[in-house]
Amino acid sequence: NLQRFNSEIYDATNSLEDAWQVIATNIDALNFIFIDRNNNIIDNPTTDANRDTIRHIEMSIIARTENRDHKYKDSKTYTNKQGDELCPTCNNDHYHHQQLSSTIRLRNFTDANED
């Protein structure tokens, strides 16, 4: 399950509590690649210096059916745009998978001297 932390959840007594919420089920992989203006991969995007150099984010997600299909065997290898395998356990299982990959350009993060 794909989860997010929500600090504004109200319990049954209407009091505020922090909680993890499921936002998607049957997600086998979620991958982010951070890229600088020279198309180099940023290995550690969490530092202040590296965070300021991010210009693109490549995002890939792999979802699967809830139930297995024993008449089907998935033989596909799922990779991100860099060629990294995202879900080694998906190969030869009995689920149908769907992959979505996209490149997100962060226009608000570009310098004045960039295109």
C-alpha positions in Angstrom: 0.0 0.0 0.0 1.1 3.5 -0.8 0.6 5.7 2.3 0.9 9.3 3.3 1.2 10.9 6.8 -1.8 13.1 7.6 -1.5 15.2 10.7 -5.1 16.4 10.4 -7.1 13.3 11.0 -10.0 13.4 13.4 -10.9 10.3 15.3 -14.3 9.1 16.4 -14.3 11.6 19.4 -13.6 14.4 17.0 -10.2 15.0 18.4 -7.2 15.6 16.2 -4.6 12.8 15.8 -1.7 12.0 13.5 -2.2 9.0 11.3 -1.0 7.2 8.2 -3.5 7.0 5.4 -3.6 4.5 2.5 -3.9 6.5 -0.7 -3.3 3.7 -3.2 -3.4 -0.1 -3.0 -1.7 -2.7 -5.2 1.4 -0.5 -5.9 4.4 -2.6 -6.5 6.9 0.2 -7.2 7.3 3.9 -7.0 10.5 5.5 -8.2 11.8 9.0 -8.4 15.0 10.1 -10.2 16.2 13.7 -9.7 18.1 15.4 -12.5 20.0 18.6 -12.7 20.2 21.2 -15.5 23.0 19.2 -17.2 20.9 16.0 -17.2 23.0 14.5 -14.5 21.4 12.3 -11.8 21.4 13.9 -8.4 22.2 11.0 -5.9 21.1 12.8 -2.7 18.4 15.3 -3.5 17.7 16.0 0.2 20.7 18.3 0.9 20.1 22.0 0.5 22.8 22.3 -2.1 21.5 19.5 -4.2 17.8 20.5 -3.8 18.6 23.8 -5.5 20.0 22.1 -8.6 16.9 19.9 -9.3 15.4 20.7 -12.7 13.6 17.5 -13.7 12.1 14.6 -11.8 11.5 11.3 -13.6 8.7 9.4 -11.9 7.6 5.8 -12.4 4.9 3.9 -10.8 3.8 0.2 -11.2 0.4 -0.9 -10.2 -1.1 -4.4 -10.3 -4.4 -6.1 -10.3 -5.8 -7.0 -6.9 -6.3 -10.6 -7.7 -3.9 -13.1 -9.3 -4.7 -14.6 -12.6 -3.4 -18.1 -12.6 -3.8 -18.4 -16.4 -1.4 -15.4 -16.9 2.3 -15.1 -16.2 3.9 -11.6 -16.4 7.2 -11.9 -18.2 7.9 -8.2 -18.6 10.9 -6.5 -16.9 9.8 -3.1 -15.6 12.4 -0.3 -15.8 12.5 3.4 -15.3 13.7 5.8 -18.0 17.3 5.3 -16.8 17.1 1.5 -17.4 17.0 0.6 -13.7 14.8 -2.4 -12.9 12.0 -1.3 -10.7 10.2 -4.5 -9.7 12.3 -7.7 -9.8 9.5 -9.6 -8.0 6.9 -8.6 -10.7 8.6 -10.8 -13.3 6.9 -14.2 -13.6 4.2 -13.5 -11.2 0.5 -14.0 -11.9 -0.7 -10.3 -11.7 -1.4 -8.0 -14.6 0.7 -4.8 -14.1 0.5 -1.3 -15.5 3.4 1.1 -15.5 3.3 4.9 -15.8 6.5 6.9 -16.3 6.8 10.7 -16.8 9.3 13.4 -16.6 8.3 16.5 -14.6 10.0 19.7 -15.5 10.2 22.1 -12.5 9.9 25.5 -14.2 9.8 27.4 -11.0 13.2 26.1 -10.0 15.1 27.3 -13.1 17.6 30.1 -12.9 17.1 33.3 -14.8 20.0 32.4 -17.0 18.4 29.0 -18.1 16.0 28.4 -21.0 
